[in-house]
């Protein structure tokens, strides 16, 4: 591998940290504690599988991001999926079936992938796929949902299958959330969180941070609100520009450093919550983790992409295996060509090098 450090060791340490802090966050929930202790054994075995592949020169990432549908019931301002035409109001066509997703999950398990993010569109529109995920307790499936489609069936499903964890997207307070996601959405999210808290279901929140809103998201007032609602996991997701006009919203190193400093404080102050950032600090991970270094993306049609925000693909898992997809010409060119390790002003390195990525597809 071209990495300057052992990427597998870095990823394994990250998994160990997540599990340890997740157990602390679940200390009052016996069902969750039991599941996490079992999952820690699964994760250790998965790490050993990845390490064996690494000995043969093949890096296996810890994370797979699966966009299981191109449909969504909301029209959020700045949505990268709609900007990339990965999400639309048209009737879905040529999407992977539940059985095809089940095969992908099975292959991921055999490769030692421990976390599969279920995204969209709105993933709760694909109950058939989510039910398939319950067959793989060895894998943790965070579902990144807009939180407006929670019902009794899903509450029962989440309660019975602890490897399925809803992560609700929220932008901040009511005014900010409704301005981006639509009037009345914040109220629906609060109702959904209260329902899950009352049913003793572990859930999290996804906070997209930009150059302008990070201070409000890390404020004690907002984190206290999430804590009181019963939120146990908080993801800080770095905003990726959808076009040149939105580039100014992308976080810079100043915002990343501010977040890192505050994450340490938040973890000490809120002992019952787990705080994570994605994609994380590129300086400590030796560059961007896309294209299979730490994660990769399968779109709703089966195309293997470096990242959800970089919708380029030269291979489809309908025609090949996950392992072959990780070794696609595009992925190898990105990993070996140095683009992922390049310095960049802010936001996404693949966005800044969009023309170069497109040129790789033409070669």
C-alpha positions, 0 to 999 in steps of 0.5 A: 500500500502507498499509505505512510502508516498502517491503515489497518492498524488505524482503522482497528483502533477506531473500531475499538474506540467506537465500541468502548464508548458505545458501551459507556453510552449504553450503560443503563440499557441491558439489551444494548450492553449484551449486543455490544459485547457480542458485537465486540467479539464479531468486530475482533474477528472482522479485524483479523480477517482484514489483517489477513487480506492486508498481508496479501496487499489488499486493504479492506475498509471498515465501512461500506456506505449503501444508498439503498434507494433513490427516493426521498419524501423531502427536498432539503436545501443543499442535498448532495444526492439531489445535486448529483442526480442520485435522488429524485422524485421519479419512480425508482428504476433499475435499483438493487433488489432486497436479495441483491443487497442481502448478497452484498451484506453477506460478501461484506461480512466475509471481507471483515467489513464491520459497519454498513451505513444505510442511506438514500434517498430516505432509507426507511422507504426500503423496509425490505432491505432493512429487514435483510440487514437484521440477518447480519448481527455481525455488522452494525447498520446505522440508518441515516434517516430524515426521521419523518417516517418512523412507525410502530413496525420500525419501533418493533424492528429496532427493538428486536434487532440491536444492530440496526441503529437509527441516526436522525438528521437534524440541522440545529434548532427548529428555525434552522432545521425547518429552513433547510428541511421544510416547515414542521420537520423539526417537530416530527424529529422531536416526536420520533426521538421521544418515541424511541426514548420511551421505547428504550431504543438507542438512536443517534443524530447526524449534524452536518456542519459548515463553515457558518454553523459549527459553533451553534452545533457544538453549543451546550444548549444544543447538545443538552437538547439532544441529551434530554431527548435521549440521543446517545450517538452524535455524528458530526458530518462535514458538509460537502459542496454540491457546486461551486456556488456552495463551496464557501460553506465548506469547513476549513482546517479552522473548523476541523480543529475547532471540532476536534478540540470540542469533541474531547470536551464533549466526550468528557462532559457527556459520559452517556453519549458517543461523539464521532466525526465523519470523515474525520481528521484527514491529517491523522488518517493520512488523507481522505478515506474514500475509494476503499481506504476506509470506506466506499459507496454502493449507489442504489443501482449497484455502482461502486463509487469512491464516496457518496459525494463523488458519484463516479463509477466504473464497475457495478456489483451486479456484475462483479464481487465487492472485492473486485469492486474495491480493486476497480481501475478507478479506485486503484488510480485514486489510491495509488495516484496520490489524489486522496492525500493531496492538500486542499483548501476545505471541503472534499478533496475529490470535489476539488479534484473533480476534473481529475477524477472524471479524467480517470474514468476516460482513460 
